Amino acid sequence: MIRVLIADDELYFRNYMLTAVDWHSLGFQVCCLAQNGEEVLSELSKNTINIVFLDINMPHINGLTLAEKIKEEYPHIMIVFITGYSDFSFTRKAIQLQVEDYMLKPISPDELSELLQTLKQKYKQKQQETIRKKKLHDFTLDNYMYSLLSFSKEPSESDDGAKYLFDQWKVSDIYQIAIVEFNYISCQELNKLNLSLLKFSVKNCLDELINSTVNYYSFQDTYNNIVYLFNFQTQKRAENFSFDFMKTVKTFIQKWFSIDLAFGIGTIAEDSGQIADSYQKALLALQYKTSQDSPIYRYSNNNHIFSPRFAGLDIYNRFLMALRQTSLEDAKEVLLEIEQQVLLLNSDMYTAQLLLSPLFSIILSFLSEKEININDVLDNDPVLYPNIFLKSSAHDSCDLLFHICQKAILLSGSSKPSRASEIIHLVQDYIQQHYMDEELSVKQISENVVLDASYIRKIFNKYMKCTITDYILSVRMEHARRLLEQGNTSITEVSSLVGYKDSGYFSKVFKKYYGISPKLCR
């Protein structure tokens, strides 16, 4: 129902308006009546009103002055002027105030009915426009927030508008990232799990429990994790902020969905440029988590339980990219590396599960992304998969993951247009061959693959869920890590071999990417 307020100083006219037409059958509800401007403002402060019928000549505050106040304080409200005088100056003022219509007394029931039909159509159009603008606003801000997680953000034509929205949202330059991780391996009924409903429930629970005085924004990252960007008014508030409410959410979700949650908390960022580092630290906190009662894991330079030679986040990035490219060969290569790493570290069962469980979660996120039924991949026996990670050898677990990958990629193969796949492979091949070139850029790639730069950006972002610049970074960091692990090449030489002339800058980028310095990787 469209909610209406009728304001006129004449009781007779107010009563006439109430009975002249069947408001309800036309889709309207007259919920408020007022005889002067003060009553109008009082009713508006207490009720949700969509349309105001406003007499121009009222005591205390005339209709024209009141309309200006309404437009200023309630810009969404539609206004219809009512007057007994056919004066052009009123009409001109109505046009200036952008009111919806101008009604001259006396008005017949047929005229009022016709006017209401017109107003109803205008109201629907306004609602649709409001929804469209809200979607555009959220999409633009989501993309900008997502771009802040990147160390190498690509420029965009919409950056100015997006940055304006971000500046409107923020209250200071003190930020902190929190990531919600879903441990799907713990779930005994994956075939009954609605991943979208699960994430919606988790987000709703968190939103309700977060202190209302804290500014925050939530969105999804490339792994389809839920990411919370907190924005604190002061450094002290950030340092004293408690994340204990996340334990309540974990308990609730565990009870109703049989899913374990873990929360990674990044470091405090003192400007928007450090948000990517806070995000990376939150991911590392989750990766290096140890067995403990609390589901909340904070990043610390001293909590790395794995060898410095461990591949870090890079290996999970590569696994996700292999799935999105539907490349079984690349997925198998990652799984072999993980298996070798488990054997090299002589890992116990718990540590091995920490290495393997993110891969399983990535597969399930990929299935959700492609809207593939989990049953079609898990052979209608989801209990088998969580248990095998606890009982099997690293080799058997990796074989199982490869088997799941085969099915997932097979079922998703037809969903990616072949032309898009060809373009992605062209871009990746060129990057693999030229990553050592310091001047490597999207412009250079586009010229060599003979495609428009904005077009290949769009294709890459859509199917790989990352920017081309981020992919270049991941390739450089992977090659740098391998060279450092071999131990035969100095950091300065490694820096030059992967496209960085300045070894100091290379070391900073490497530490941001892996969470450890190049020296510790040797």
N, C-alpha and C positions, 0 to 999 in steps of 0.2 A: 504494500500500500504506500502511496505517496502522501506524506504527512503535510497537512496544511494549517496555517495560522491566518485567521481573518481579523484585520485590525480596522475598525471604523468607530467614530465617536457616537454614531446613531444606533441605538439599540434595535430600532425597527429594521434597519438595513442588515445588521448582523443576523437577526432572526430570519430575514428573507433569504439571505445567502445560504443559511443552513438548510432551508426547506425547498429552495428553488429547483434543485436537481437531486437525484439519487447518487450522492457522492461515492458511496461504497461500490455500486455496480459499475461506476466509471473508473474504479481503481484508486480512489482517493479516501483519505480519512481526515476530517476536520478535528484536530486534537486540541486546538487552542483558540480562544477568542480574546481580543483586547480592545479597550476603548481609547487608549492613548499610547504615546510613544514609550513612556516609562514601562507600561505593562508589556509592551512588545519585547523590549530588551530583557525584562525579567523572565518572560516565557521562553525566549530563545536560550537563555543561560541554563534553563532547567530541562528543556526538551529538545529532541532531535526533530528539526523542521526542514522540509525540502522546499516548500513554496510559501511565500507570504503575499497575501492580498492586502495592500496598504493604501489606506485613505490619505490623500495628499493633505487635506485640511483637517488636522487634529490638534487638540490643545497640547500645551507644554512643549512637545517636539513635533514640528510639522513633518509630513511624509517625506519631503525631499531631503531634509537633513537626516532623518532617520534612515532613509535608503542608503545614504553615504556611509553611515555608521555600520549598517548591516553588511554592505559590500566590503567594508574594511575588515570587520571582525569575522564574518561568515561568508567568504567569497563563493562558496558552493551553493548558497541559497538563491533560488529564483524569486524575482519580485515582479508583481503585477500592480501597477498604480490604479487606484480608484478615485474618481473625481466627478463632481456634478457640473464642472465648468469646462467648456470646450475652448481652452486657451492654448494657443500654439506654443507659448513659452514653457508650459508644462510638458508638452510633447517633446520640445527640444531638450529639456532637462532630462527627461526619461531616456532619450537617445544617448545623451552624454554619460548617464549612469549605467548604460547597457542593461536596463531592466528588460524583462521578457515581453511585457505587453502593457497596454494602456487601456483601461476600461472606463467608459463614460456612463454615468448613471442617467436614467434607469437602464438596467440590463435585463433582458428577457431570459426565461429559462433556456430557450433554444440557443440564444447567443452565449450564455454561460456554459452550456453543454459543449458547444462548438469550441469555445475557448479552452475548456478543460482537455478536450481531445488533442488540441494543438500543443498545450503545455505538457501533456503526457508523452507525446512524441519527442518534444524537445528534451524532457527529463531523461528519457531512455538514451537519446543521443549523447547527452552530457555524461551519463553513467558509463556508456561504452567508451567515451573519450577519456574519462577518468581512469578506467581500467587499463586502457591502452597506454596511457602516460605512466601509470604505476608499473606496468610490465616493462616498459622501456627504461624507466628509472632504475628498477631492480636489476634488469639485465646489464645496464651500463655500469652500475655500481658493483655488481657481482664480478664482472670482467675486470674492473679496475682493482678490486680487492684481490682477485686471483693473480693479477699481474704483479702485485706487491710481493708475492711469494717468490718471485723470480729474481735471480741475481743479475740477469741481463735482459731487462725489459725492452722490448722493441717499441719504437715510436708508433703511434696510431693517430689517424686523423681525428678520432673522437676523444683523444687524451685530454684536451682542454676542458671539454664539457664534463668528462668523467672526473677529472681532478677537482672541478668546481663542486660536484656532488660530494666527493670525498671530504673536501674542506668544509662543506656545510655540515657533514656528519660528525666530524671529529671535534673534540673539546680541548685537546692538547696534543703534544707530540710525544706522549708516553704510551707505549703500546706493549702488548704481550700476546703471544700466540698459545692457544691450547688446541690439541688435536684429540678427537675421539676415535679410538681404534676398536674395531669389532673382531673378536676372536671367534671366527666361525668354526674352528676345529672343535671347540667345546660344545657345540650344538649337536644334540642327538636327533633332531628332527628337521634337518635342513630342507627336506622336501616340502615341509609345511610352512616354511619361513617365507614371509612376504618382506623382501629386503626394503622396499619403499616404505611400507608401513612401519617397519622396525626403525628406520632412520627418522621418519616423521615423529614417532613416539619419543625417541631419544631427544630429538631437538626440542620438542614440546616440554618435556620434563626439565631439561636444562634451562630453557627460557623462563619457566615459571619459578625456578629456584635461584636464578641469578639475581643478585641484589639490584633493585631498580635504580639505584644511584650510579651504577656502573654503565658506561657506554660500551656497547659491543655490537658486533656484526658477525653473522654466521653464513658460511657458504661451503662448497665442496672443493677439494683439491683434485689433482690429477689421478690420485688413487681412489677417488670417491669417498675419502674420509670426510667427516664433518670437521670443519676448521672454525674456531672462534677467535676473532681478533678483538681483544679487549683494549679499551682506550681510557686511561686513567687521567684524572685531573692533575694529580701530582705524583712525583716519584715515590713519596712516602706511602700514598694510597696503594700504589702498585706493589710495593714491598710488603705491605701489611694485608693485602687481599688474600682471603682464604678460598681455596678451591675444594674444601671439604664437602660442599654440596654435591660434588660429582660422585661421592661414595653412595649417597642416597639414590642417585640415578642408576648406578651400577646394580644396587640391590633390587630395585624395582624391575629393571629390564631382565635381570637374571631370573626373577620369579616368573615373569609373564612370557618371556621369549626364550629362556634357557640359553642366553648368549652372554658371554663374559665381555665386559668392556674394560679398556685401559685408557688412561688419559695422559698424554705427553704435554708437559709444560715447558715452553721455551724461555729463553732469557728475556729480560726487560729491554725493550728497544727505546732509544731516546730520540729517534726521528723515524719518519716513514721509510727511509733508506735502509734501516736496520731490521725491518719487519721480516725480510727474507732470511736473515740470520737467526731470528727468533724462531721462525718456522722450521728451519733446518735443525736447530737444537731440539725442538720438540719431537721431530722425527727420530733424531738420534737417541733421545731419552727413551723412546718406545723401543727402539732397536736394541739398546743395551740394557733393557730392564732386567732386574734380577728378581728372584722369587721373594715376594713379600706380601704382607696382608693388605696393604693399601694399594688401590688400583691407580694411584696418582704417581707419575714418574717425572721428576724434574731433571733437567740436564745438569751434569756436573763434569768438569774436566777429568775427574778421577773415577768415573763410574763405568769406564769401558771394560767389559769383562772379556772381550775378544782380543785376539792378537792385533797389533796395529796394521798388520798385513791384510786383515779382513777387508773385503771389497766395499763395505759400507753401503750407503743408500744407492750407489751406482748400480749395483747388481739387481735391485728391485726395479729401478727405472728401466733397465734393459729388458727385464722380464715382461713388464707391462707393455713396453713398446713392441716386443716380439708378438704378444697376443694381438695388439691392435693392428699389427701388420699382417696378421695371420701367418707368421713365419715359425713353423715347427722347428726348423733347423736352429734358429736363434734361441728359441725357448729351451731346446735340448742342451745347447751350449751353456746357458745359464745354470741349468740344473746340474750339469756335470761339474761346473765350478763350485757350486754349493756343496755337492757331495764330497769333492776333494778337500774343500775347506773344513768340513766336519771331521773328515779323517785326519787331516793335518793337525787340527787342534785337539784331536783325541777327545772330542766333546762328550760330555755325559748326555743322558737322554733329555734332560730339561733344556740344556743349551742347544742341542740339536733341534729341538722343537721350536725354540726361539728363532732359529735360522729358517726353518721350513714353513712355519705357520703363516708368515706374511705372504709367502708365495700362494698358498691356498686361498688366503683372503683376497689377494689380487685377482685370482681366477674368478672367484665368486662376484667380485665387483665388476669384472669384465662381463660376466654373464648378465648381471643386472643392467649394465650399460647397454648391452645388445638386446635386452628383453628376451633372453633365452630361459626357458623353464629349467630350474635346477634338476628336476627329476630326469630330464632327458640326458643329462651329463653324468649324474651320480647313480645311474642304473637302479633307481628306486630303492637304494639301500644306503641312505646317508649315514647310518650308524657305523658302517664299515670304515668310513674315511677318518673320522676323528680318532677312532681306536687304533688304526694302523700307524698313526704318527707316534703313538705312545709305545707301541710294541715292536715295530719293525726296525730293521737296520736303515742306515742313511740311504743305502743303495735301493732298498725296496721302497722306501718313502719317495725317493726321487723318481723311480719308475712309475709309481702310482700317480704322482703329479704329472708326469709326461703323458700318461694314459688319459688323465682328465683334460690336459691341454689339447690332445688330439681331438677329443670329442668337442671341446669348446670351439676350437678353430674350425672344425668341420661344419658345425652348426652355424657359425657366424660368417663363413666364407662368402655366402651369397649376399650378405648385407652390405658389403663394401663395394662401391662401384669400381670396376676394373681400371678405369682411367685414373681415378684418384689414387689407387694402389700403385700404378705405374709412375705417377708424378712423385709420390712419396719415395719410391725406390730410386728414382733419378736424383732427387735432392740428397737422399742419404748417401748414395754412392759417391756423389760429388764431394760431400763433406768428408767422407772417409778418405778420399784421395787428396784432399787439400786442407785438412784440419791444421797442418803445420804452418800454413800461410797466415801471418798476423793480420793481413788485410781482408781475410775471408769475411764476406758479408752476404746478406740476402740479395742485394743488388747484383753482386758478382755471380751468385748462384743462378739467379733468374736469367742473366745474360747468357750463361753457358748452357742452360737447359731450354733456352728460347721460350720462356713463359713469363707473363707479367708477375712482378714481385708481389703485388697485393693478392693475386690469385693463388700463388703457391703458399703464401702465408695462411690464407683462408683454408685451403685444403689441408695443410699440415696441422693447423690448430684444431680443425674439426675432427680429424681421424686419429691424430697422435696425442691430442689433448696437451700439447706443449708448443711453445714457439720454436721456430727454426734456430734462433739464437741460443735458446736453452739446450737444444739438441747438440749444437756445435760445442757448447760448454761441456756437456756430458761425454761427448766423444773425446775431447781434449783431456778431460780429467781421467777417463778410463785409460787412455794411452799413457798418461803421465804416471798413474799409479803402477801400471805394469812395468814401466821403465825403472821406477824407483825400487820396486820389489826385487828386480834383478840385481840391484846393488852395484852395477858396473858403470853407472852414469851419474855425474854430479848433478846437483839441483839446478845449477846454471845451465848445463847442457840440456837437461830434461825440459826446462822452461823454454828454451829456444826451439827444441824439437816439436813442441806442441803448440807453437804459435805465440809465445810470450817473450818479447825481448827483455822486459824488465823482470828479473828473477824474484825481486822483492814483491812485486805485484802478483806474480804467479803464486808465490807462497801464501799470500793472503787469500787468493781465490781458492786454492787447494784446501786450506784449512776451513774456509767457509763451507766448501762443498762436502768434505769428508769428516769434519769435526776434529781432525788431527793435523799436525804440521807435516810437511814433506819429510822432515828429518826422521820422524817416528815411523815412516813407511818404509824405510830402507832396511 
